[in-house]
Structures are given as structure tokens and as C-alpha cells.
């Protein structure tokens, strides 16, 4: 078996990246690699938000964004679901009511199971209410309108929206602000970050949402993957800089190697 032309370099880079991830995970789990993540204020604020909702006797609203799990923005949805698990455990711990709203049909059963497992892990299976994981509408602005109604009627004390967002982000965040909720927003869609920064109390920017699960759980395998990603980024940056310098001096060796 031979590799197709133009894919050889990509293949070996994939192998190197995979080995880097496996190595970092192994070292993290065995204690050879101690990972300390920088403080992320938006993630630290989640417990404060749930605590405030508990004190006020009002619910917490959570949304994992409006992206399907079959698109290029699916990682943002999975990141949102991972943080939803943490939010659920906090709500179960503090006996705060949790309302989760979903736009995408494929995401609905996943979110429902995440919330169910969160209550089961906290030993409070009876506190789980299926009706509190709500499928709103498959159309984005219809979904936003439904969420606006919930934020106002339920008088939520905390609005957490982490995932892939488009034009609905500002609509929902503004409604949460008018309802007096403390808000934590996050997305990797750069075109929506200015709106979340303007309307939310705390904002997770870009890759911070992907690091959320590792940051909150402090599980060593997840922390290892975060370090591995940083090593891979450094390697890509080094190759890019080296390539620019070499081409500037008329040396096309690296360019030829990459195109193989």
C-alpha cells in the first residue's frame, strides 16, 4: 500500500500529533507531567451563578448553542454539553432548578441524557425532570423567541450559553440582561464574540470553551490533551516560520516536503 501524492507529509504529521497526544495523556496520568491551567474567570463564575440562583430561589437557564452534531461547528456543541454536565452537578448539589433549551433535534437526546446522568451522579435521580430539557424549535429565530419567553416568565437568575452562536446570541443575551440574570456566554465563532462580551457578565473566548471540561473536572487525561494541543500548535508555528524564512532566502526544501 502506498500513500497518495500530496498526502505523505499530512500522514506523518497526523501520526506525530497522535503520538504527542497519547504521550501527554500517559505522562499526565502517571504524574510525570503536572498540568496547571491558567485561571478562566468565565468558568469560575459558573458556580457563583448557580449559587446566586439558589439563594434567590430562581432557575438556571443553559443552552449548548444552536449547532448540529454533524457540522464543522459540532465541537462547540460537544464542548457546551461537557460544561452542561458540570452545571447539572452544581444544580443537583445546591438544589437549584435547571432549564435547558435546545434548538437542534439531534442534540436534544444528548442533552437530556447529560442532565439525567448529572443528577444520577449526584445521587438525586428523583430531582431530574424531563420537562426541564426543552426542545424549542428547529428554526433559529423561533428558538430565540422561545428562549426569550422562558427568560422572562421563569425569571431566571443565571443564563449560561456556551456553544456555537450566530445572530441569536445578542437577542438572548439582551433578554437575559433585562431579566436581571448573571450571564456567562462562550463561543468559538469570532463574529459573535463582540456581542457576548457586550451583553454578558463573563465570556469564554474561542478555545476556552474547549478547555472547559478539563478545567472544571481536572481529570488528568483531559489535562494531558490540552498540553498536547499546545505542543502541536507550537510545532505548526515553528514549521510555518521556518518555511517563510527558507522561502525568503530561495530555499524551497520545506515547501517541497510539505507538498509531498
N, C-alpha and C positions, 0 to 999 in steps of 0.2 A: 504494500500500500504506500502510495506517495501523496504528499501534500500538494494541493493545487498552487499554482504560481500566484504569488501575491498574498499568500496566507501563511507562509512559513514563519515569518517574524511574529505575526499575531499569535500563531500557535504557541511558540516558545514563550512569548510574553504571558499568555494565559497560564501556561504551566508554572512559570515563575511566580505569578500572582497567587495561584492556588497554593503553592508550597509556602509562600510567605504567610498567607492566612492560616494555614494549618500549623505552621511553626509558631506563630504568635499565640494562637489559641492554646497549643500544648504548653508553651512556656508560661502563659498566664495561669493555666490550671494547675501547673506543678509548682508555682511560686517563684520561678526563675525570672519572671517578668512582672514587675509591680507597676500597675497602671493607675495613674491618678489623673482623672479628667478635670478640666477647669470648671469652675462654678458656672452653671447656666441658670440665671435668675428666673427665667420663664418656667423652668421645670421645678425649681424650688418653690415657686409661687402656687403650684397646684395644690399642695397640702394646705396652704394658707386659704386658698379659695374654698376648698371643701369644708375646712374648719369654720369659715365665716358663714357658709350656707347652713351648717349645723346649728350654729349659735342663733341664727335668725329664723330657723325653722322653715326655710325655703329650699326648693330643689336646686340641683346642679344640672345644667344642660351640657351635653357633649355631642360633638359631631366630628366624624373622621374624614370630613371633606366630601367632595362630590365626584370623585373619580372611580371608574370601574377597576376591577382587578385584572383586566385583560388589556390594559393600555400602557403606554410608556410612562404614565404617572402613577401606575399601580404601587410602586414602592412607597409613595407618600401615603396611600391609603393603608398599607400594612403598618407603616410607622404610626399612623393615627390609631389603628386598632391595638397596637402594642401599648401605647400610652393609655388607651381606654381601659386596658386590663388593670393598670396601676390606679387609675381614677376609681374604678369599680371597687377595688380592695379598700381604698380610703373611705368611700361612701359606706361600704359594709361595716368598716371599723367604727365610723362615727355615727352610724345610723342616719345618714343623710339620703334623701331621695334623689335618685339619678334618673334623668330623662335623656335618652339617646335618640337622635333623629337621623334618618338615613334617606338618601335620595336614590341610590343605585340598588336594584333588586338583588344583584349578586352579592352585595356587601351585607345585606340585611341578615341572612342566616349566620354569617360570620360574627357580626356584631352581637347578635342575640346569644350566640354560644360563648363569646368572650365574657359578656356580662354574667351569664349563668355560671361559668366556671369561676369568675371572680368572687361571687357570693358563696359558692361551694367551698372554695379555698379558705374563705374567712369563717367557715362553719355556720353560715347564715343562709342556707338554701331557701328557707321559708320566706326570706325577705325579698327574694327575686320576684319581680312582677313582669310577665311577658309584655304587658301593655305599655311598659315604660321604655321599650325599644320599639320605636315607631317608624314605619315606612311612610314617608310623607307624599312624595310624588316623583315620577321619573323625569320630569322637566325641571330644569334648574331654577327658574324664577317662581314656578309653582311651589317648589320645595322651600325656597327662601320665604315666600309668603306664609307658608305653613309654620315655619320656624318663628317668624315674627309674631304670629298669633300665640304660640306657646310661650315665648319670652314675656309677652305682656300678660296673658291670662294666668300663667303659673307663677308669675312674679319671681323668676329665678334669681338666685343670689350670686351664682357663678356661671359664666358662659365660657366653655373651653372648646375651641375649634381648631383642630390640628389635622392637616391633611392637604390635599390638592384643592386649591380655590381659584375661582375666576371672578366674574363680575359680582357674584353674590356676597363676596366677603365683606365688602363695605356695608351693604344693606343689613346683613345680620349683625355685624359688629356695632353699627349705629343703633340698631334696635336694642341690643344688649346694654349699650351705654345708657339709653333712655330708660331702660328698666332698672337701672341702678346696680347692675351686676358687675362684679370684678371679672375682668376678661383676660384670658390667655389665648393668644392666637399663634398659629405657626403654619408655614407653607414653604415649599421649595420653588414655587412659582414666583420668580423675581418680580414680575409685573404686578403682583398683588401685595407684595410686602409693604409698600408705602401706605396702603390703606389700613393694613393691620397695625402698623406702627402708630398711625394717627389715632385709631379708634380703640385699641386695646391697651390694657394696663401693662401687659408683658407680651413680648413677641419672640417666638423662636424663628431664627433666620436660617433658611436654607438647610444645610446638613445637620443643624442642631436637632431637627425633628428625627433624623435617622439615629442619632446618638442617644435619643431619649430613653429607649428601652434599656440600653446598657447603663446609662447614667442613673436611672431610677432603681434598677434591680441590683446593680453592682455584681452581676454574675460574671465570673471570670472568663468564660468562653466568649461572651458578648464583648467584654472589655478588650479581649485579645483581637477581635476582628476590627475594632476601632483603631488600634495601634497599627495593625496590618494595612489598613486603608491609608493611613498617613505615610507609611513606608512606601507604598505603591505610588502615591501622589508625588513623593519626593523623587522616586526613580523616574517617573514620567517627566517631571520638571527638569531633571538632570539631563535626560536624553534630548529634550527639546532645546535646552540651552546649548548643549554640546553640538547638536545639529545645526543650529543657527550660526554658531561660531565657525564650524568647519566649512559650511557652505559659503560664508562670508570670505573665507580665505581660498575658495576654489576647490576645497576637498569634498567630494561627493560620496565618500565611503559610507557614512552613516545613512545617507539618503538612499543609496543603492541597497543597503542591508535591510532597511525598513520596507522597501518595495518588493523584496523577495517573497 
